[in-house]
Amino acid sequence: MSHAPRHEPFRVDFMMCAPVQMDYLPTHLDGLLSWAFLQERLALFASGAVDHAPDPTDLESDIYTALPLDKEDDTFCASVILPQEVLGSSTRFYTRSSDANALASISIDDAHTGKGVILNQSRMRQIQTARGQLKTCLNTEQVMHSPVFTAYGIGEIDRVRELLCTHVFGLGKNRAKGFGSLRSIEVSPDEDAKEYWKLRAMRDKEDGYIPMVTPLRPPYWNKAAARIAYMPKDVL
């Protein structure tokens, strides 16, 4: 005998093992779940279990609309993902191995003027990126140090746990550089989530919320769906 999925308030704790590079807006849990759902569907297609790959450009795809979350006023009951305790922030400095624009301009200038952008380029035996016009670019990355990030929601707790623990391995931007790496994810029942899931972009203004422009549901990268919404000022 099959049992109906459990819908209950829950808390997600993301245990970090690396600093996180945050975007200017915090990540919504429903957005992260939709990304995990996409990865699951892609894996099924790759294994031959399904005939068609999901189309992430289809804004009405079930990877965005059929999440294991309850809804209230057409808004998923899922908060943004926030640090439990910020231990500090730091700046990481990087030098690029080459300047792509400058390297490209060499061939462009040669084709149109017959002259190189580097003096005596015709006698060069190698491209110097430690000095001169092709000196490497300096980039900086701001990162946040926090051992645990937390989000709240209401929905199918077992399905949420399955999606997150199977397909999510990091938070924030530039994860290829090692930022935002996760040690583990814990999903547990929490009655406080009945209120805390509202720590997110909401359709209507509530006390302590400020106006902003953002989509209200996944995919959050779809700026065409951005509208006036309201978010607690403390989470920004």
N, C-alpha and C positions, 0 to 999 in steps of 0.2 A: 504494500500500500504506500503510495507516494504521499509526501507531506508538502503542504504549501510553504513557500519560502518565508522565513522569519523576517518581518519588517519591524525594526526597532531602532531607537536612537543609539548611535554608536560614536566612538572616538577613534581616530587614527593617529598613532604616534609614529613618526618617521625618525628612527635613530640614525644620526649622522656620523660619518667617519671622516668628513672633509668639510671645509668652509663652503658656503653657498654664495653664488653670485645671483642676487635677486634682480628681477625686472622692476620697472618703475611702478607696476601694479602687482599685487600679490597673486599667486596662482590659485584659481578656484578648484576645489576638490572634484566637482563634476567635470571640469575640463581635463583633469588628470585621468579620471576614470574613462572618459571617452577616448583618450589617447591609448590607454591600456586595452580597451575594447577593440580598437583598430588593430593593435599588435596581435591580439588573439585571432581576429578574423584573417589577418595576413598569414599567420602561422597555419591556420586551417587550410587556406588556399594553397600554400606552399607544399603542404603534406598531401594534397589531393583530396582532402575530406570534403571540400566544397568546390563547385565549378567556377565561381566568380569571385574575384577579389573585390573588397569594398572600395567604394569611390569616395575618398575624403573630400572631394570638391562638391559632392551632393549634400547640400546643407540640410536636407530632410532625411538623410540616411539614418538607419537605426543605431549606428554607432554614436550618434548625437542625441537621438530622441528616446531610445529604449534602454536607458541606463537603469541600474538596480537601485534607484532612489525614488523616494516619495516626492510629490510636487505640492506646492501651495501657490495658488494664483499663477499657475503656469511657470513657476520658478522651482528648480530642483532644490531640495532640502540638503544643501551641502555648503559648508562655509569655505572661506579662503584658508590657505595653509599658512600658519603663523609660527614664528619661533616661540618656544616656551620661555627661554631665557637667553638674552643676547649677552655673550661674554665679551664682545668687542667686535671691532671691524678692522680691516687692514687693506693695504693696497699692494697688489702684485704687479711687478714691472716685467715687461717682455720686450725683447728686440726681435723684429721680424728677420727671417733669414734673407729676405730680398724685398725690394719695393716693386710690386708688380707694375704700377703705373709708369715708373721710371724705366723699367726694363722694356716695357712695350713701346715707350716713346723713342727708343733707339732705332728700331726698325722703321717707325713712322717717319722720323726725321731723315733717315738715310734714303727712303724711297722718294721723298718729295724734294729734298734739298741737296742730297748727295753728301751732306755733312753729318757727322755723328754728334750726339749731345755731349760726348766726352772728348776732351781735347786729345788729339793724337790717337783717336780710337782705332785707326787702322793698324797701329802698332801694338795694340793691346793683346795680351795672351790670355787674360782672364778678367772676369768682372769682379771688381772690388766692392764688397758690401760693408767693409769695416771703416771706410773713409771715402771722401769724395762725393760726387753727385748721387751715387747709388748707395750711400750709407744707409744702413738699416733703420727702419722706423721704430720709434719707442712707443709701446702701447701700455696702458695701465688698466687694471681690473680691480674694482672695489668688491670685496668679499665680506660676508658676515660670518661670525663664529657663534654657533649655537649647537648644543648637543642633541636637542630634540625639537622637531617641528610637529605641530598638531593641527588637526582639522576635525570638524564635527559634521555629522549628517544623520539622516533618517532613511532607512531602506533595508534592502536584503543584505544583512551583515555578512553572511557566508559568501555570497557572490562578490561583494565588495572586497573581502579579504582575498578571495581567489584572484581577482583581476590585479589588485595592487601587488600582492606578494609574488605573482608569477611574472609580471611584465614591467614593473617599475623598479629602476635601479638607481635613480638619482633625481634631484630636485634642482630647479633653477637653470641658469644659462651656462653655456660653455662647459657642458659636462665632459666633452672630449678632452678637456685640459685637466680633468680630475676634480673639478668643482662639484659639490653637491652629492658626492658618492654616499650611498646608504649602507649601513651595517645591517639593519633589519627594519621590518614594518610590523607593527602590532595593531590589530583592530579588535576593539572590545566594547561591550555594551556600556552606555553611559547616559543616564537620565538627563544630565545637563545639556545634552545635545538637542533636546527639545527647544531650547532657547538659543544655544550657541551656534546652531546652523545658520542663524540669521546674520552672522558676522561675514557678510558678503555683499555684493551689489544687489540692491533690492529695487523693485519697481516703484514702490511708494516710500515717501520719506518717513523716517521714524526719529525719535528723540536721539540726538547725538550723531545723526547721519548728515553727510554733506553731499552736494551734487557733484557728479562727475559724468564722463561720457565713456560708456563701455557696453558691449553686448551683455545680455542677461543670461545666456545659455551657450553651451558649446555649439560650434567652434568659436572660441574667443578670439582667434586670429581673424575672423571675418569682420573687418572694420565697417563693412556696409551695414551690418546689423547693429552698430553702435547707436546708442540713444542716451537720453538723460536718465541716469540712475542715481541711486543713493547708497553710500557706503559709510560705515563707522569711521570717523576721522582717526581713531586710535590705531586702525590697522594699516593706514597709509604711511 
